[in-house]
Amino acid sequence: MKCNKEVDTLLIRLRDHGRENDFKLLYNLLYNKFFRIAIYYLKKEEWSQEVVLDVFLTLWNKRCAGIPNFTRIKS
């Protein structure tokens, strides 16, 4: 549960302040989890890495305007 609260906090801080350090922490917390999900569906490591990196790139590019007000991202 600590991870969920930490992710929620980082997403809110990223939305409100757009700090690179918050993004790095979020990336480090979620990359492996997202990669495992992607590899499960795509079955190819290279494609999975690309999809996950695209997700994080989109999140960074829309960090202030594109992160919705949410209650929690479920793992």
C-alpha positions in Angstrom: 0.0 0.0 0.0 2.9 2.4 0.7 3.8 2.3 -3.0 0.3 3.3 -4.1 0.3 6.3 -1.7 3.8 7.2 -2.9 2.7 7.0 -6.5 -0.3 9.2 -5.8 1.8 11.8 -4.0 4.3 11.9 -6.9 1.6 12.2 -9.5 0.0 15.1 -7.7 3.4 16.8 -7.2 4.2 16.3 -10.8 0.9 17.7 -11.9 1.2 20.7 -9.6 4.9 21.5 -9.9 6.3 19.6 -12.9 9.6 18.8 -11.2 12.1 16.5 -12.9 13.0 14.9 -9.6 9.4 13.8 -8.9 9.3 12.4 -12.4 12.5 10.4 -11.9 11.1 9.0 -8.6 7.9 8.0 -10.3 9.7 6.4 -13.2 11.9 4.4 -10.8 8.8 3.2 -8.9 6.7 2.2 -11.9 9.0 1.2 -14.8 9.3 -2.5 -13.9 5.7 -2.9 -13.1 4.7 -1.3 -16.5 7.3 -3.3 -18.3 6.0 -6.6 -16.9 2.5 -5.7 -18.0 3.7 -4.7 -21.5 5.8 -7.9 -21.9 2.8 -10.0 -20.8 0.7 -8.7 -23.7 3.3 -7.9 -26.3 5.7 -10.9 -25.8 8.6 -8.9 -27.2 11.1 -7.1 -25.0 11.9 -4.4 -27.4 8.3 -3.5 -28.1 7.5 -3.5 -24.4 10.4 -1.1 -23.6 9.2 1.2 -26.4 5.6 1.2 -25.2 6.6 1.9 -21.6 9.0 4.7 -22.6 6.2 6.2 -24.7 3.9 6.2 -21.7 6.5 8.0 -19.6 7.4 10.4 -22.4 3.7 11.3 -22.7 3.4 11.7 -18.9 6.3 14.1 -18.9 5.1 16.1 -21.8 1.7 16.5 -20.3 2.8 16.7 -16.7 1.0 19.9 -15.8 -2.1 19.9 -18.0 -2.5 16.2 -18.8 -2.5 14.5 -15.5 -6.2 14.3 -14.4 -7.4 14.8 -10.9 -7.6 11.3 -9.6 -8.1 9.3 -6.5 -5.6 6.5 -7.1 -3.9 4.5 -9.9 -4.6 0.8 -9.1 -1.7 -1.6 -9.5 
